[in-house]
């Protein structure tokens, strides 16, 4: 009897544990080595920094998706996939205006690729360069004011560098935006001639040309907040939970204000 209990409480759990430790390998649900047919009736629509390739899918229920393989001007290899519920694939991230080669494949449910179909595309000027063409920096109080237009509403970063007293370029500010009309100021500079440089980057790590310009920020001086006082009136009805009110404008990490 003791031997049976020992077997149930010790040996059986170990056996079940070891049986459950078998390594699972992710693989296609179907095992079919047949090469799927290719797409046909290729049509290309060239877009700013992108292209849309439309095609006719073969009438084969075993096809899972369409795969596009291409390289950017930087040499980086990219892929794009489109399900069988669409008859097109969209390619993005092209910085240079030039001809690019794209290989299109149908892929079966067994992850078998068809023979490639070579397609040539010619994307037009990338949106990040169109934004850069509208870029206009001018002097403002304590810094520079930056304006631009972004008609396509793309996501980008506007980089601001300045040259310090040693002649070294300093990465001073990064402005993340997808605004269609931009009006942004970079502050914190003395009123003296300063060399600035500006450029844009997008989510594909493409960079625009760089604008280098010498600007003199307008003179700006911060108010002396020690002269500010709480001008509370006797009939004020709003009482802060914590005071004094001066903490609203007092600098420091240990100051706070709740309304």
C-alpha positions in Angstrom: 0.0 0.0 0.0 2.8 2.4 0.9 4.5 1.5 -2.4 1.3 2.5 -4.3 1.0 5.8 -2.5 4.7 6.6 -3.2 4.2 5.8 -6.8 1.2 8.1 -7.1 2.7 11.0 -5.1 6.3 10.9 -6.5 6.8 8.9 -9.7 3.5 9.8 -11.5 3.9 13.6 -11.2 7.5 13.4 -12.4 6.5 11.3 -15.4 3.7 13.8 -16.3 6.1 16.7 -15.9 8.7 15.2 -18.2 6.0 14.3 -20.7 4.9 17.9 -20.8 8.4 19.3 -21.4 8.5 18.3 -25.1 9.7 21.2 -27.3 7.0 22.5 -29.6 8.2 23.7 -33.0 6.1 26.4 -34.8 5.4 25.2 -38.3 2.8 25.7 -41.0 -0.5 24.0 -40.3 -0.4 22.5 -43.8 2.5 20.5 -45.4 2.3 21.1 -49.1 5.5 21.6 -51.1 3.7 22.7 -54.3 4.9 26.0 -55.6 1.9 28.5 -55.8 1.2 30.4 -59.1 2.3 34.0 -59.5 0.3 37.2 -59.5 -0.6 38.8 -62.8 -1.9 42.1 -64.3 0.6 44.2 -62.4 -0.2 47.9 -62.1 2.0 50.5 -60.3 0.9 53.8 -58.7 3.9 55.9 -57.8 3.3 58.1 -54.7 5.4 60.5 -52.6 8.1 58.3 -51.1 6.0 55.2 -51.7 4.3 53.1 -54.3 1.1 51.0 -54.5 1.3 47.8 -56.6 -2.0 46.4 -57.7 -2.3 42.8 -59.1 -4.7 39.9 -59.8 -4.4 37.0 -57.5 -4.4 33.5 -58.9 -7.5 31.4 -58.1 -5.8 29.1 -55.7 -7.3 28.7 -52.2 -3.9 27.6 -50.8 -2.4 31.1 -51.1 -2.1 32.8 -47.8 -0.6 36.2 -48.7 1.5 38.2 -51.1 5.1 39.1 -50.2 7.1 42.0 -51.6 10.8 42.2 -51.2 12.8 45.4 -52.0 15.8 47.5 -50.9 15.9 51.2 -50.0 18.6 53.5 -51.4 20.5 53.0 -48.2 20.8 49.3 -49.1 18.5 48.2 -46.2 16.4 45.3 -47.3 12.6 45.5 -46.6 9.6 43.3 -46.9 5.9 44.1 -47.1 3.0 41.6 -46.8 -0.6 41.8 -48.0 -3.4 39.3 -47.3 -5.4 37.6 -49.9 -8.4 39.8 -49.0 -6.7 42.7 -50.8 -5.4 43.0 -54.4 -2.6 45.4 -53.7 0.5 45.9 -51.5 1.8 49.3 -50.3 5.5 50.0 -50.1 6.9 52.9 -48.0 10.1 54.5 -46.8 11.8 55.6 -50.1 13.9 58.7 -49.7 15.4 59.2 -53.1 13.6 59.8 -56.4 14.9 56.9 -58.5 13.9 53.5 -59.9 13.6 50.6 -57.5 13.2 46.9 -58.1 10.5 44.9 -56.2 10.1 41.2 -56.3 6.5 40.0 -55.7 5.7 36.5 -54.4 2.6 34.6 -53.6 3.0 32.5 -50.4 1.1 29.3 -49.7 -0.3 28.2 -46.4 2.7 26.0 -46.1 5.0 29.0 -46.4 6.2 28.0 -49.9 7.0 31.0 -52.1 6.1 31.3 -55.8 8.6 32.3 -58.5 9.2 36.1 -58.2 7.6 38.7 -60.4 9.9 41.7 -61.0 8.3 45.1 -60.8 9.9 48.5 -61.3 8.7 51.5 -59.3 9.6 55.2 -59.3 8.4 56.9 -56.1 8.1 60.7 -56.3 9.7 63.1 -53.8 9.4 61.8 -50.2 7.1 63.8 -47.8 10.0 64.6 -45.5 11.7 66.5 -48.3 8.5 68.3 -49.1 8.2 69.5 -45.5 11.8 70.6 -45.6 11.1 72.8 -48.7 8.6 74.8 -46.6 10.9 75.2 -43.6 11.5 78.8 -42.4 13.5 79.7 -39.2 13.6 83.2 -37.8 14.7 84.9 -34.6 12.3 85.2 -31.7 12.5 86.1 -28.1 15.2 83.9 -26.4 15.6 81.6 -29.4 14.3 80.8 -32.9 10.9 80.3 -34.3 10.4 77.4 -36.8 7.5 77.2 -39.3 6.8 74.5 -41.8 3.9 72.9 -43.8 3.2 69.1 -43.7 0.3 68.5 -46.1 0.6 64.7 -45.9 0.5 64.7 -42.1 3.6 62.4 -41.8 5.3 61.8 -38.5 8.7 63.3 -38.3 11.4 64.8 -35.9 12.7 68.3 -36.3 16.3 68.4 -35.0 17.9 71.6 -33.7 21.6 71.9 -33.2 23.7 75.0 -32.3 27.5 75.6 -32.2 28.9 76.3 -28.8 31.8 78.6 -27.8 34.3 75.7 -28.6 32.9 75.3 -32.1 31.2 72.0 -31.3 27.7 71.3 -32.6 25.3 70.5 -29.7 22.2 68.5 -30.2 19.9 70.9 -28.4 16.2 70.0 -29.2 14.1 67.4 -31.0 10.5 68.3 -31.9 8.2 65.3 -32.6 5.2 66.2 -34.7 2.7 65.2 -37.4 1.0 68.6 -37.5 0.0 69.8 -40.9 1.0 73.4 -40.1 3.9 73.8 -37.7 4.8 76.9 -35.6 7.4 76.0 -32.9 9.9 77.9 -30.9 13.2 76.7 -29.4 14.1 78.9 -26.4 16.9 79.4 -23.8 19.5 81.4 -25.8 21.3 84.7 -25.1 20.8 87.6 -27.5 24.0 87.1 -29.5 24.8 85.7 -33.0 24.5 81.9 -32.9 25.1 79.3 -35.7 22.1 76.9 -35.9 21.5 73.9 -38.0 18.2 72.1 -38.6 17.1 68.9 -40.4 14.1 66.5 -40.4 14.1 62.7 -40.0 11.2 60.3 -40.4 10.2 56.9 -39.0 12.2 55.1 -41.7 15.4 57.0 -40.6 15.4 59.1 -43.8 17.0 62.5 -43.3 16.3 65.8 -45.2 19.0 68.3 -46.2 20.4 70.4 -43.4 19.7 74.1 -43.1 22.7 76.0 -41.5 22.0 79.6 -40.6 23.3 82.3 -38.2 20.6 84.0 -36.2 20.5 86.4 -33.2 17.7 85.7 -30.7 15.8 88.7 -29.5 16.6 89.8 -25.9 14.5 88.1 -23.3 14.7 88.3 -19.5 12.7 86.3 -17.0 10.5 88.2 -14.6 11.7 88.5 -11.0 9.1 86.2 -9.4 10.2 87.3 -5.9 8.2 90.4 -6.6 5.0 88.4 -7.2 2.5 88.1 -4.4 -0.8 86.4 -3.8 -3.5 89.0 -4.5 -6.3 87.1 -2.8 -9.5 89.0 -2.2 -11.7 88.7 0.8 -14.6 87.4 -1.3 -12.6 84.7 -3.2 -14.5 81.4 -3.2 -11.8 79.1 -4.5 -9.5 77.8 -1.7 -6.6 75.6 -2.8 -6.2 72.4 -0.8 -2.5 73.2 -0.3 -0.7 76.5 -0.1 0.8 78.9 -0.3 -0.2 80.2 -3.7 3.4 81.3 -4.4 4.3 77.6 -5.0 2.5 78.0 -8.3 5.4 80.1 -9.7 8.3 79.1 -7.4 10.9 76.9 -9.2 12.2 73.7 -7.7 11.4 70.0 -7.6 9.9 70.2 -4.1 7.3 72.8 -4.9 3.7 71.8 -5.8 0.3 73.3 -6.2 -3.2 71.7 -6.1 -6.4 73.4 -7.0 
